Amino acid sequence: MRSLLRHLTIFIAVAVPLHSLAISVDLRRLDRALDHADTFTSRRMAEIDSIKSADGIMTPYDRDIQLARRYADFDIDSAVVYATRAREKADTDRRMLSADLLRASIYNSSLMMYKEAADIFADARPDRSDTAAMLQYYTLGVQLYRNLEEMAPDAGLTARYASAKRTMRDSVLSITSDAPIIHANSLIDQGRLADALDVLLPLTREGEFSPANGAVYHVIANIYGLQGNTGRQIDFLALAAQADIENGVREYVALPQLALLLYEQGDIDRAYRYMRRSIDDATACNARIRMLGMSSTMSVISTAYGAAQRAANTRMVISLIIMCILLVVTVVCLIYSRRRNHLLQQARRRQEEANTALKAASRVKEKYVNRFMHLSLDYLNKMERYRKDLFKIASRRNFDALYDAINSTGYIDAESDEFYRNFDEAFLELYPGFVDWFNSLLQPGLQVKLRDGDRLNTELRIFALMRLGITESADISRFLRCSQSTVYNYRTRYRNRAVDRNRFIEIFYLSDTKAPN
């Protein structure tokens, strides 16, 4: 039984996926954030609604610019609409340029409309003295040429776009020193991964998930990926994804990238959940390009998830079968155990009854040994007195009296009566219901009737001796001091009086059936 339980425990332990035993704290926190994702989305929508209702607080242009920025990673179509409206409402060249660059950024990052973004970028003419406009312009250039570099079909174009990207990046760094992500990306391109981490890690703070922090977490995750440190890459992708979720972002990269890594690590359930959420958010955001990019990955993960679910169901069925078998074995063992306990209790009761009977028999034996010793001692004393009486008569030389004493049967008759009285008392102590039981074997009207004061008579003593195992007529006749024919006649007479003659014979002549107590 214990061996079966041990094997079942081992089977269940093996059936549990090993990755479930070593989930990082960051993944657990991401899971909790996903559980409340709708709350964060509602909060983001409330912020957007508050901007829409701020007519008297900000100008129509500023409101549309703010809405375009808030919609950029939440609802791409709406972001394009409000960026276009802001362009139409711009009353200065600077505002017109800002709206164009924002619209180009949306085309570049969310819609993969690189040509349109490149056209806007080529036509843009920021004022060199306007630091904010120049910073927005060069930041867009970095993003645009990076994407073009990744999408370039040949090495020549790749090199050309990479060079343009570096130029844009250097321009950003020449304008401001507060561009840690661009600085880190520059170090990454140079292969200085450790230096890039030194730039970004001081920016991370426990429990901070602002959009800026989310971008830092994502770049750090990519650095760890380049170093081959998959564990740290997963942790920082989880932090980046949590920042996206808690800020109500629906157009992101970290969560689907994390899903793919977890799939490769064997955590199929979590990978499926993350990819499913990524596709749902991309759909809600109208990020059609993202949806296309994730569809093939989702197909692979979904297939693996289905296989994992089937395997889990198989394990569950096997576990249930084993548990049912174990339950049946347990029930059988309990029934067997209860049966054995019942038998042991019966045996214990029989043992106790036997011990009680042995103790009672021992007490009876002690009692009757004591009775026998007293009777023997009484007879010896009586014989001694009888000898002394005869000696007195003989010493007086009264031979006639001596002859009369010797010839008299009165003494022997008296002692015989005493002996039978003792026998009756002893026997009826052993079988107190003997007389009634014996009469129950005889026909009505032919039963034994005792005289007042008698406990047994000669007929009953015959059958009493037979119940004690003395069955020979000669032995009974000597015991009762009567003839064998007398014994035989009594035995025959009462056998003929029996209600059931065969049973009477079986009781007194054939079996060891005992009289009731």
Secondary structure, 3 states (H helix, E strand, C coil): CHHHHHHHHHHHHHHCCHHHHCCCHHHHHHHHHHHCHHHHHHHHHHHHHHHHCCCCCCCHHHHHHHHHHHHCCCCHHHHHHHHHHHHHHCCCHHHHHHHHHHHHHHHHHCCCCHHHHHHHHHHCCCCCCCHHHHHHHHHHHHHHHHHHHHHCCCHHHHHHHHHHHHHHHHHHHHHCCCCHHHHHHHHHHCCCHHHHHHHHHHHCCCCCCCHHHHHHHHHHHHHHHHHCCHHHHHHHHHHHHHHHHHCCCCCCCHHHHHHHHHHHHCCHHHHHHHHHHHHHHHHHHCCHHHHHHHHHHHHHHHHHHHHHHHHHHHHHHHHHHHHHHHHHHHHHHHHHHHHHHHHHHHHHHHHHHHHHHHHHHHHHHHHHHHHHHHHHHHHHHHHHHHHHHHHHHHHCCCHHHHHHHHHCCHHHHHHHHHHHHHHHHHHHHHCCCHHHHHHHCECCCCCCCCCCCCCCCHHHHHHHHHHCCCCCHHHHHHHHCCCHHHHHHHHHHHHHHECCHHHHHHHHHHCCCCCCC
